[in-house]
Amino acid sequence: QMRSTLLSWLPADMSGQRLLDAGCGTGALAAEVASRRAHVVAIDLSPTLVQLARDRWEDDPMSQRVTGSIEFLSGDMLDAALGHFDHMVAMDSLIHYEPEDLVAALAQLASRTTHSILFTFAPRTTLLAAMHNIGKAFPKSDRSPAIVPVAEDDLRARLAALSGWSIGRTQRISSGFYTSQALELVRHG
């Protein structure tokens, strides 16, 4: 549902455009965007996930019919060597950042993006904050990277400092234990 939401915020025809899929995971979003005739740079820290995404794409009959392309990479989504993009999507890849680090990462990406940045964050809710605090009691080696709940009002205030960008659409998706908030940044001027 979150992937569908983010895809609905991108142009239906992305001919000639570049998109950074930051934290591409298994490549499902990248495949959809490539079908819209975009060149996608799909990057993830996990070489295992990147290989899985590459294998899925190569085995998908759709990959032979689309005029877009996907370049799969393992590495840092903030690497300036990745170049410039028309759009950038970071679905559930910034949820481990403290608010100030999240905005700093977005500022780096914004300097290389010309149209929109779509990202998700873990919205601070009473339940998520309680679960986050309980999780701190376990040894770090016994748990996955911590999700950092972020207060939406605080995040919006911090994003106001991004010169040349404004906040567009937002959507919260909750399903079982999954609660995530999508936010769109749009370049203006």
Secondary structure, DSSP 8 states (H G I E B T S, - for coil): -HHHHHHHTS-S--TT-EEEEET-TTSHHHHHHHTTT-EEEEEES-HHHHHHHHHHHHH-GGGGT-S-EEEEEES-TT-GGG--EEEEEESSSSTTS-HHHHHHHHHHHHTTEEEEEEEEE-B--HHHHHHHHHHTTS-GGGS------B-HHHHHHHHTTSTTEEEEEEEEEEETTEEEEEEEEEE--
